[in-house]
Amino acid sequence: MKHGKKYVESAKLVDRTKLYESDEALGLVVKTATAKFDETVEVHVKLGVDSRHADQQVRGAIVLPNGTGKSVRVLAVCKGGNVDLAKEAGADYVGAEDMTQKIQKEGWMDFDVLITTPDMMGLVGRLGRILGPRGLMPNPKAGTVTPDIAKAIKEAKAGKIEYRLDKTNIIHCPIGKASFGQEKLAENFNTLLEAIIKAKPAAAKGQYIRSCTVSCTMGPGVRINPNKIGG
């Protein structure tokens, strides 16, 4: 695979054989963000668990102290008094059958998060085949199925992110934009890692955090010493 000039120059700043301290790694990521747009900074954490087993799942959601730097479009599926609460909380779209029909029949997907109340899951559940593969299916663990819809909408708008294992036992999460700078990214990074460590399943054996890499959208990965971040 051939990389462009900017990537090659950025890669020279990173020692591929070294395991960095998290603060130093995030400082390097900011330096390697040379694209014309504000690059997203992502964390990739490989865990010593087996996602095929139900008792070794790692999943949850947290509000990053400095947000994600991304404006989040929220769809609230609710009825009754929750409709006004959802609108007041800042939901971009609010509805019930009308919204689920729009998704089902028109393939409408102009939202980033779907938040609903437990009484509406019978309706939203029919969209599983459409929402599931896109990671948009509401889930109580992620706080997107909740009786307190206003709180969930405000958190989503404030920069709440969901973390979950993929099939290769890796968690991929955005922790902000390169323009945040090292300090704010470090605060977000530490909040995410603390949550992942706290979510360690009892069935997990051996070293929990096997590897951790941070990178910006167009830049090289910077490896962090997993022994310095718990697990």
Residue pairs with C-beta under 8 A, 6 or more apart in sequence:
3 11
6 34
6 35
6 218
7 218
7 219
7 220
9 34
10 31
10 32
10 34
10 219
10 220
11 32
11 220
13 28
13 31
13 32
14 28
14 32
14 220
14 221
14 222
16 223
18 223
19 223
19 224
19 225
19 226
20 28
20 222
20 223
20 224
20 225
21 224
21 225
21 228
22 186
22 189
22 190
22 193
22 212
22 214
22 224
22 228
22 229
23 182
23 186
25 214
25 222
25 223
25 224
26 41
26 182
26 185
26 186
26 189
26 214
27 182
28 222
29 41
29 178
29 185
29 214
29 215
29 216
29 219
29 222
30 41
30 178
30 181
30 182
30 185
30 216
32 215
32 216
32 219
32 220
32 222
33 39
33 41
33 178
33 216
33 217
33 218
33 219
34 218
34 219
35 216
35 217
35 218
37 217
38 69
38 177
38 178
38 179
39 177
39 178
39 216
39 217
39 218
39 219
40 68
40 69
40 70
40 174
40 176
40 177
40 178
40 216
40 217
41 174
41 175
41 176
41 177
41 178
41 180
41 185
41 214
41 215
41 216
42 172
42 173
42 174
42 175
42 214
42 215
42 216
42 217
43 171
43 172
43 173
43 174
43 175
43 189
43 192
43 193
43 212
43 213
43 214
44 170
44 171
44 172
44 212
44 213
44 214
44 215
44 221
45 170
45 171
45 173
45 193
45 196
45 209
45 211
45 212
46 168
46 169
46 170
46 209
46 210
46 211
46 212
47 58
47 165
47 169
47 170
47 171
47 196
47 204
47 208
47 209
47 210
47 231
48 169
48 204
48 205
48 206
48 207
48 208
48 209
48 210
48 231
49 56
49 57
49 58
49 165
49 169
49 201
49 203
49 204
49 208
50 56
50 169
51 57
51 58
51 165
51 166
51 167
51 169
53 203
55 201
55 202
55 203
56 201
56 203
56 204
57 164
57 165
57 201
58 163
58 164
58 165
58 171
58 196
58 199
58 200
58 201
59 139
59 141
59 142
59 162
59 163
59 164
59 165
59 199
60 141
60 142
60 162
60 163
60 164
60 195
60 199
61 141
61 142
61 143
61 144
61 160
61 161
61 162
61 163
62 160
62 161
62 163
62 191
62 192
62 195
63 155
63 158
63 159
63 160
64 159
64 160
64 161
64 175
64 176
64 188
64 191
64 192
65 187
65 188
65 191
66 159
66 176
66 180
66 184
66 185
66 187
66 188
67 158
67 159
67 176
68 159
68 161
68 174
68 175
68 176
68 177
69 159
69 176
69 177
69 179
69 180
70 112
70 159
70 174
70 177
72 112
72 113
72 156
72 157
72 159
73 92
73 93
73 110
73 111
73 112
73 113
74 90
74 91
74 92
74 93
74 111
74 112
74 113
74 114
74 115
74 153
74 156
74 157
75 91
75 92
75 93
75 94
75 95
75 99
75 111
75 113
75 114
75 115
76 82
76 86
76 89
76 91
76 93
76 94
76 95
76 114
76 115
76 116
76 149
76 153
77 95
77 96
77 99
77 100
77 114
77 115
77 116
77 117
77 120
77 123
77 124
78 85
78 86
78 94
78 96
78 116
78 117
78 120
78 149
79 96
79 117
79 119
79 120
82 117
82 149
83 94
85 149
85 150
86 94
86 115
86 149
86 150
86 153
87 94
88 150
89 149
89 150
89 151
89 153
89 154
89 157
90 153
90 154
90 157
91 115
91 153
92 111
93 99
93 110
93 111
96 120
96 123
97 123
100 123
100 124
100 126
100 127
102 108
103 109
103 127
103 130
103 131
104 126
104 127
104 130
107 130
109 134
109 136
111 136
113 136
113 144
113 156
114 124
114 131
114 136
114 137
114 138
114 144
115 138
115 144
115 145
115 146
115 149
115 152
115 153
115 156
116 124
116 138
116 144
116 145
116 149
117 145
117 146
117 147
117 149
118 140
118 145
118 146
118 147
121 138
121 145
124 131
124 137
124 138
127 137
128 137
131 137
131 138
135 162
138 144
138 145
139 145
140 146
142 162
143 152
143 155
143 160
144 152
144 156
144 162
146 152
161 173
161 174
161 175
161 192
163 171
163 173
163 192
163 195
163 196
164 171
165 171
166 172
171 196
173 192
175 185
175 188
175 189
175 192
175 214
176 184
176 185
176 188
178 216
180 188
189 214
193 209
193 212
193 229
193 230
196 209
197 208
197 209
197 229
197 230
197 231
200 208
200 231
207 226
207 231
208 230
208 231
209 226
209 229
209 230
209 231
210 226
211 223
211 226
212 223
212 224
212 226
212 229
213 221
213 222
213 223
213 224
214 221
214 222
214 224
215 221
215 222
